[in-house]
Amino acid sequence: MIRVVLVEPEGEYNVGFVARLCRNFDVEQLYIVNPRCDLRSALNFAAHGKEALLKAQVVDTLSQALEGVDLKMATSSDADNPGDILRLSIPPWTAAEVGRGKRTALIFGRESVGLTREEISMADFLLHIPASKEYPVLNLSHAVSILLYEFRREANRDQRNVNAESLSLLDKYVRLLYEQVKGRSVDERAYIVTKRVIFRGVRTEAEARTLMRLMRKLYLKLEGVWR
Ligand code: SAH
């Protein structure tokens, strides 16, 4: 579960774009702390995300916006200055990994001045999107989109659904095929590499079964030829 928290956003276009992003990425919780722009006008920029904006929680303080989450991540374009522990950052992909399966608040700052040090210290992590060293400051809604995409990517990663039995059948046929073609070689690298590549790549039961059937056919053909 992700909660997007905007702290004192100043531009209605940004708030609208973020609401749209919430819809794009199935984010159910949008919190807006003390908005500095007109939320009604923001609706004009939300396209099919109007609903997300209409049901957004508008609160007075950041602590209110952070109630009930497991993990709080502040964001900033200004990070990793030597000696500044508070601004030591993690990149989006690490943040997404850490946040996996947790109720995570992503906190975004004002367009003009970002988040205060006090606000950053309320978070567990500071997240920085590595961009140009000369000009790493992204538009607020662009920063939101990159992070939501990264969290979505993480959520979709490793959704492997292959049972051990299918993998062991696949392994069996890779091995049999290898035995058929290896000749007098005692070097098992071809078997090991093939097996690893297949195990790494197969994600679903249907894929495993299809590949296994192909291997079995190949094996039976080869066996017929060489018997
Ligand atoms: N001068 C401000 C700019 C704020 S940009 C500052 O230095 O903080 C508005 C918001 O967009 C930031 O508060 C942050 O939430 C987000 N943002 C912009 N660029 C970012 C980056 N490279 N990494 C992470 N967040 C970023």
Residues whose N, C-alpha, C, O or C-beta is under 5 A from the ligand:
A	BS01	SAH	T75 S76 S77 D78 I107 F108 G109 R110 E111 S112 V113 G114 L115 L127 H128 I129 A131 P136 V137 L138 N139 L140 A143
